[in-house]
Amino acid sequence: MSENLADVCRYLSHGVYVVGVASGELRHAFTAAWVMQVSFNPLLLAISINPAHYSYQVLQAGGVCTVNVLGQHQYALAEHFGRSGVTDKMAGFNWHTDQSGAPVLSESLAYFDCKVSHYTDAGDHKVAICTVLAARQLQHGSPLLYGQTGTMDGSEKFYQDAK
Ligand SMILES: Cc1cc2nc3c(=O)[nH]c(=O)nc-3n(C[C@H](O)[C@H](O)[C@H](O)COP(=O)(O)O)c2cc1C
């Protein structure tokens, strides 16, 4: 049994997603686990994003994003898009666009094409509430789960001062 916050929080179930962002010609993407549906009608998703991420700047400037669902076999993609300071992070992958113009990861299991409705503050993160413009399944398969990524996100250090 553990009372370690990082260990206990891993019992909260999340999927693993690549969030694609765009502003004009600029495209970028990052790995996110803190994504959830928050309304049926209109269909809304909430994405919790650290405002220090480069992706946040692009999201704020462009106001559009995609949520791309990773499959069990796509651990390496979660790792790749979870790195910061990578120049040309999008290179070597196939992307397309739907209505918003944000990049859709063509090999994802499914995607949601979104427009930011508004932001809300959540402690050290910002939560982007996003209206879904289009959604589509692209492949069959089971989603990768956050718990299966172990310590990939290096989040243990953020719990040290948590109350
Ligand atoms: C499995 C996993 C889940 C993550 N979930 C989130 C998340 O929900 N929100 C967030 O802001 N960052 C999350 N991150 C961290 C970002 O992906 C990471 O900091 C990334 O480098 C940010 O990219 P950028 O600075 O190029 O925008 C996660 C990372 C991993 C590996």
The ligand as a Gaussian input file, in Angstrom:
#p B3LYP/6-31G(d) Opt

LIG

0 1
 C        1.911000      10.255000     -20.726000
 C        1.985000      11.764000     -20.636000
 C        0.871000      12.504000     -20.278000
 C        0.925000      13.901000     -20.212000
 N       -0.209000      14.614000     -19.920000
 C       -0.181000      15.966000     -19.932000
 C       -1.384000      16.713000     -19.726000
 O       -2.473000      16.171000     -19.558000
 N       -1.277000      18.078000     -19.745000
 C       -0.111000      18.720000     -19.947000
 O       -0.081000      19.963000     -19.949000
 N        1.052000      18.048000     -20.180000
 C        1.029000      16.687000     -20.182000
 N        2.174000      15.971000     -20.434000
 C        3.439000      16.689000     -20.588000
 C        3.654000      17.231000     -22.005000
 O        3.343000      16.297000     -22.997000
 C        5.132000      17.644000     -22.153000
 O        5.494000      18.565000     -21.152000
 C        5.477000      18.203000     -23.520000
 O        6.879000      18.285000     -23.570000
 C        4.921000      19.585000     -23.828000
 O        5.315000      19.869000     -25.142000
 P        5.643000      21.330000     -25.697000
 O        6.423000      22.066000     -24.629000
 O        6.431000      21.041000     -26.940000
 O        4.330000      21.977000     -25.954000
 C        2.141000      14.572000     -20.505000
 C        3.278000      13.831000     -20.871000
 C        3.210000      12.444000     -20.944000
 C        4.423000      11.670000     -21.367000

